[in-house]
Amino acid sequence: MKKIQMVDLKGQLEFIKSEVDQAMQEVMDDTSFVNGPMVKTFQSDLENYLGVKHVIPCGNGTDALQVALMSLNLQPGDEVITADFTFAATVEVISLLRLKPVLVDVDSKTFNIDPVAIEKAITSKTKVIIPVHLFGQCASMDTILTLAKKYNLFVVEDNAQGIGATYTHSDGSCSKTGSLGHISATSFFPSKNLGAFGDGGAIFTNDDELAHSIRGIVNHGMYKRYYHDVVGVNSRLDSIQAAVLKVKLKYLDFYNERRKESAVRYSALFYNHPNIITPHRDASCNSHVFHQYTLRIIDKDRDALVQHLNVNEIPCGVYYPVPLHAQKAYKDPDVIEENFKVTNQLVKEVISLPMHSELKLDQIDFIAEKLLEFLSK
């Protein structure tokens, strides 16, 4: 059996290496390394894939979130509601812009932001909701968009883990995540479902005015060279990364289908186990692209399980061990622990197993065998 990797980027590259080499060579021959033709081609391809009017590439996913918020003309002290159970980048950019992060609890099945908790947290200072499509699972976007319309709020999707997922609306129509909010931000970090060979990110919107604002912000606030109309940043996707992403985008649906197949296999092997809650998904599995395959371990020592898997040379991850409201950088003395029952439970129970498009059946079976072996003790 091949050595198990948490993410097998080398194995993924083997199948597309000739295409990637050719695309990268085009960039080197052209020598347009920043905002060159390859960036514009990738941008157009991604617009077509997502069904959005505007894709604005940038330096990384954190920049994408920050620039998205910068484009909304928010004022210091304005409140932004987001999930307590997610990576820190989401709340980091809120704080950097002197906005107030308002953290709320998540749904116990999907791990995504709880719309009921969102509405309870809305005040006269609330300006934005940031739903995170955590681990690749779509958030409850119809309900969130309805709340945003009711209270005149912006919705900024954090799509860093959900690219390629399909959201089914209440009327039966479908949309790609990243095309639903006023703005969406994503990351092309190498381990993502659509990953570059370094840092990269992008911002999506269907709003022409917001797109215009964002394009200036990512380029030092310039629309005309050396004329700075707004305060901006330097955040651009380089052409080498665009070349890699252009090739990988063609295979994104295939990669995601392979992840879904692995997730279905895992869940079948863990079916009805009293100490395991497998990831929630709809019948078609379209709402989840399994950036992570994350279990909840019930009435057993999750941390001891991590050690057991590591001893058996099985990598795994705990995403995330500390909720944002308990992080030193973001502690709020007014936080009420009672409001974070689900998050406080999840951080004790979650464990993410190896998940990538090159995962083999024998590897999945071995991982499941060793995990079940621990739980049987």
C-alpha positions in Angstrom: 0.0 0.0 0.0 1.2 3.5 -0.9 2.2 5.7 2.0 -0.9 7.7 3.2 -0.8 11.4 2.8 -3.2 14.0 4.3 -3.0 15.7 0.9 -1.2 14.0 -2.0 -0.1 16.9 -4.2 2.7 14.9 -5.7 0.3 12.2 -6.9 -2.1 14.8 -8.3 0.7 16.5 -10.2 1.8 13.2 -11.9 -1.4 13.1 -14.0 -1.2 16.7 -15.2 2.5 17.5 -15.2 2.9 17.8 -19.0 0.0 20.3 -19.1 1.3 22.3 -16.2 4.9 22.3 -17.6 3.6 23.6 -20.9 1.4 26.3 -19.3 4.3 27.5 -17.1 6.7 27.5 -20.1 4.2 29.8 -21.9 4.5 32.3 -19.0 8.3 32.1 -19.0 8.4 32.6 -22.8 6.0 35.6 -22.5 7.8 37.0 -19.4 4.6 38.7 -18.3 4.9 37.5 -14.7 2.3 39.8 -13.0 -1.2 40.3 -14.4 -0.1 38.7 -17.7 -2.3 37.0 -20.3 -2.3 33.8 -18.3 -4.0 35.6 -15.4 -6.6 37.0 -17.6 -7.3 33.6 -19.3 -7.6 31.9 -15.9 -9.9 34.7 -14.7 -12.2 34.3 -17.7 -12.2 30.5 -17.3 -13.2 30.8 -13.7 -15.9 33.3 -14.4 -17.4 30.8 -16.8 -17.1 27.9 -14.4 -18.8 29.7 -11.5 -21.3 31.6 -13.6 -20.2 35.0 -12.2 -19.7 38.3 -14.0 -16.4 39.2 -12.3 -13.4 37.3 -11.0 -10.6 39.5 -9.6 -7.5 37.4 -8.8 -5.4 38.4 -5.8 -2.4 37.3 -3.7 -4.1 34.9 -1.2 -7.4 34.0 0.4 -6.9 36.3 3.4 -6.3 39.2 1.1 -9.5 38.3 -0.8 -11.6 38.6 2.4 -9.9 41.8 3.4 -10.3 43.4 0.0 -13.9 42.3 -0.2 -14.7 44.1 3.1 -12.6 47.2 2.1 -14.8 47.5 -1.0 -18.0 48.0 1.1 -17.1 51.4 2.5 -17.6 50.2 6.1 -16.7 52.4 9.1 -14.7 51.5 12.2 -17.0 49.8 14.7 -19.4 48.4 12.1 -20.3 44.8 13.0 -19.6 41.8 10.9 -21.3 38.5 11.9 -19.5 35.3 11.2 -19.0 31.7 12.5 -17.1 30.9 15.7 -16.0 27.6 14.3 -13.7 28.3 11.4 -10.1 29.3 10.6 -8.9 32.6 12.1 -8.4 34.4 8.7 -12.1 35.2 8.6 -12.1 37.1 11.8 -8.5 38.4 11.4 -9.4 40.6 8.5 -12.4 42.0 10.3 -10.3 43.1 13.2 -7.5 44.5 11.0 -10.0 46.8 9.4 -11.1 48.0 12.9 -14.5 46.5 12.4 -16.2 44.5 15.1 -16.4 40.7 14.7 -19.6 39.2 16.1 -19.1 35.5 16.5 -22.1 33.2 16.5 -22.6 29.4 16.9 -22.8 26.8 14.2 -25.2 24.1 13.2 -24.3 20.7 14.7 -24.9 18.8 11.5 -23.2 20.9 8.9 -20.7 22.8 11.1 -21.8 26.0 9.2 -23.1 29.2 10.7 -26.5 28.9 12.3 -29.0 31.3 10.6 -31.1 31.5 13.9 -28.0 32.6 15.7 -27.3 35.2 13.0 -30.7 36.9 13.4 -30.3 37.0 17.2 -27.0 38.8 16.8 -28.1 41.5 14.3 -28.1 45.0 15.7 -28.3 48.5 14.2 -24.5 48.4 13.7 -24.5 45.1 11.7 -23.4 45.6 8.2 -22.1 42.2 6.9 -22.7 38.5 7.3 -19.8 36.2 6.3 -20.9 32.6 6.0 -18.1 30.1 5.6 -18.7 26.9 3.5 -16.7 24.9 6.1 -14.9 21.7 5.0 -16.6 22.0 1.6 -20.2 22.0 2.8 -22.6 24.7 1.5 -24.0 27.0 4.2 -27.8 27.7 4.3 -27.5 30.5 1.8 -31.2 31.0 1.0 -32.0 31.7 4.6 -28.9 33.9 5.0 -29.7 35.9 1.9 -33.3 36.4 3.1 -32.0 37.7 6.4 -29.6 40.0 4.5 -32.4 41.4 2.5 -34.6 41.9 5.5 -32.0 43.8 7.4 -30.2 45.5 4.5 -26.9 43.7 5.0 -24.1 42.6 2.7 -23.2 38.9 2.4 -19.6 38.0 1.8 -19.1 34.3 1.2 -15.9 32.7 2.5 -15.6 30.1 -0.2 -12.0 29.1 0.6 -13.0 25.5 1.3 -16.1 25.1 -0.8 -15.1 25.9 -4.4 -17.0 23.6 -6.9 -19.8 22.9 -4.5 -23.4 23.3 -5.8 -26.1 24.9 -3.7 -29.7 23.8 -4.4 -32.1 26.7 -3.8 -35.6 26.2 -2.2 -37.1 26.5 -5.7 -34.9 23.6 -7.0 -32.5 25.8 -9.1 -28.8 25.4 -8.5 -25.8 27.8 -8.1 -22.1 27.3 -7.5 -20.9 28.5 -4.1 -19.1 31.8 -4.7 -21.8 33.1 -6.9 -24.5 33.6 -4.2 -23.4 36.5 -2.0 -22.8 40.1 -2.9 -19.1 39.2 -2.9 -17.2 35.9 -2.4 -13.6 35.3 -1.5 -11.6 32.1 -2.1 -8.1 30.8 -1.5 -5.8 28.8 -3.9 -3.5 27.6 -1.1 -1.9 24.4 -2.4 -4.0 22.0 -0.2 -7.3 23.5 -1.4 -9.5 21.6 -3.8 -8.3 24.0 -6.5 -4.8 24.7 -5.3 -1.9 26.6 -6.8 1.9 25.9 -6.3 2.0 28.7 -3.8 -0.3 31.4 -2.4 -3.1 32.7 -4.4 -6.7 33.9 -4.1 -9.6 35.5 -5.9 -12.7 37.7 -5.3 -16.0 37.1 -7.1 -19.0 39.3 -7.6 -21.9 40.0 -10.0 -22.0 43.7 -9.0 -20.2 45.9 -11.6 -19.6 48.8 -9.1 -18.1 46.5 -6.5 -16.0 44.8 -9.1 -14.6 48.2 -10.2 -13.8 49.1 -6.6 -12.1 45.8 -5.9 -9.9 46.0 -9.0 -8.6 49.3 -7.8 -8.0 48.2 -4.2 -5.9 45.1 -5.2 -3.6 47.3 -7.3 -2.6 50.1 -4.9 -5.9 51.9 -5.4 -4.9 52.7 -9.0 -7.2 52.6 -12.1 -4.7 54.7 -14.0 -1.0 54.2 -13.4 0.4 56.5 -10.6 -3.1 57.9 -10.0 -4.4 56.6 -6.6 -8.1 57.1 -6.3 -8.6 54.9 -3.2 -6.5 53.4 -0.5 -5.4 50.1 -1.7 -3.1 47.2 -1.2 -0.7 45.2 -3.4 -2.4 41.9 -3.9 -2.0 40.2 -7.3 -2.0 36.6 -8.5 1.2 36.0 -10.4 1.1 34.5 -13.8 2.9 31.2 -12.9 0.2 30.4 -10.3 -2.5 31.3 -12.8 -0.9 28.9 -15.3 -1.1 26.1 -12.7 -4.7 27.0 -11.8 -5.8 27.2 -15.4 -4.8 23.6 -15.9 -6.2 22.4 -12.6 -9.6 24.2 -13.1 -10.3 21.8 -16.0 -10.1 18.9 -13.5 -11.8 20.5 -10.5 -15.1 18.6 -11.0 -13.2 15.4 -11.4 -11.2 16.1 -8.3 -14.3 16.8 -6.3 -16.1 13.7 -7.5 -13.1 11.6 -6.4 -13.3 13.2 -3.0 -17.0 12.5 -2.8 -16.4 8.9 -3.7 -13.9 8.6 -0.9 -16.2 10.3 1.5 -19.0 7.9 0.7 -16.7 4.9 1.2 -15.5 6.2 4.6 -19.1 6.8 5.7 -20.2 3.3 4.7 -17.4 1.8 6.7 -18.4 3.9 9.8 -22.1 3.5 9.3 -24.2 3.4 12.5 -21.2 3.2 14.8 -22.2 4.4 18.2 -19.1 6.5 18.7 -19.0 8.2 15.2 -21.0 10.9 13.6 -20.1 11.0 9.9 -20.3 14.2 7.8 -23.8 15.4 6.9 -24.5 15.5 3.1 -27.5 15.6 0.8 -28.5 12.5 -1.2 -26.7 13.7 -4.3 -23.6 14.8 -2.4 -23.5 17.9 -4.6 -23.6 20.3 -1.6 -20.3 19.0 -0.2 -16.9 18.8 -2.0 -15.1 17.4 1.1 -12.2 19.8 1.4 -12.0 17.9 4.7 -13.7 14.6 5.7 -14.4 15.4 9.4 -15.9 13.0 11.9 -17.3 13.7 15.4 -16.0 11.1 17.9 -18.5 10.6 20.7 -17.8 9.3 24.2 -14.2 8.4 23.3 -10.9 10.2 23.7 -10.4 12.1 20.4 -6.9 13.2 21.2 -5.9 9.6 22.1 -7.3 8.6 18.7 -5.1 11.1 17.0 -2.1 9.5 18.7 -3.2 6.0 17.7 -3.6 7.0 14.1 -0.2 8.7 14.0 1.5 5.6 15.5 0.0 3.7 12.6 1.4 6.3 10.2 -2.0 7.7 9.4 -2.0 11.5 9.2 -5.0 13.3 10.6 -6.0 16.8 11.7 -8.1 18.6 14.3 -9.7 21.6 12.6 -10.2 23.4 14.9 -9.0 22.8 18.5 -9.9 26.2 19.9 -13.0 28.3 19.0 -12.4 31.8 17.8 -14.1 33.3 20.8 -11.6 31.7 23.1 -8.5 32.7 21.1 -6.3 35.2 22.9 -6.3 37.6 20.0 -10.1 37.8 19.7 -11.3 37.3 23.3 -14.3 39.5 24.2 -15.1 40.0 27.9 -18.8 40.2 27.0 -18.9 36.8 25.4 -21.5 34.4 26.9 -20.3 30.8 26.7 -23.9 29.6 26.7 -24.2 31.0 23.2 -21.5 28.6 21.9 -22.8 25.2 23.0 -22.3 23.5 19.6 -18.8 25.0 18.9 -17.6 24.2 22.4 -18.6 20.6 21.9 -17.3 20.3 18.3 -13.7 21.3 19.3 -13.6 18.3 21.6 -14.9 15.8 19.1 -13.8 16.6 15.5 -11.1 14.8 13.6 -10.4 15.1 9.9 -9.1 12.0 8.0 -6.9 12.0 4.9 -8.9 13.4 2.0 -7.7 14.1 -1.6 -8.4 13.1 -5.1 -5.6 10.4 -5.2 -6.8 8.5 -2.1 -7.0 4.7 -2.8 -9.6 2.2 -1.6 -7.0 0.1 0.3 -5.8 3.3 2.0 -9.4 4.2 3.1 -10.0 0.7 4.3 -6.8 0.7 6.3 -7.6 4.1 7.9 -11.1 2.9 8.8 -9.7 -0.4 10.2 -7.3 1.4 12.5 -9.8 4.0 13.6 -12.4 1.3 14.5 -9.7 -0.7 16.2 -9.1 2.1 18.6 -12.8 2.6 19.2 -13.3 -1.1 20.0 -11.0 -0.9 23.0 
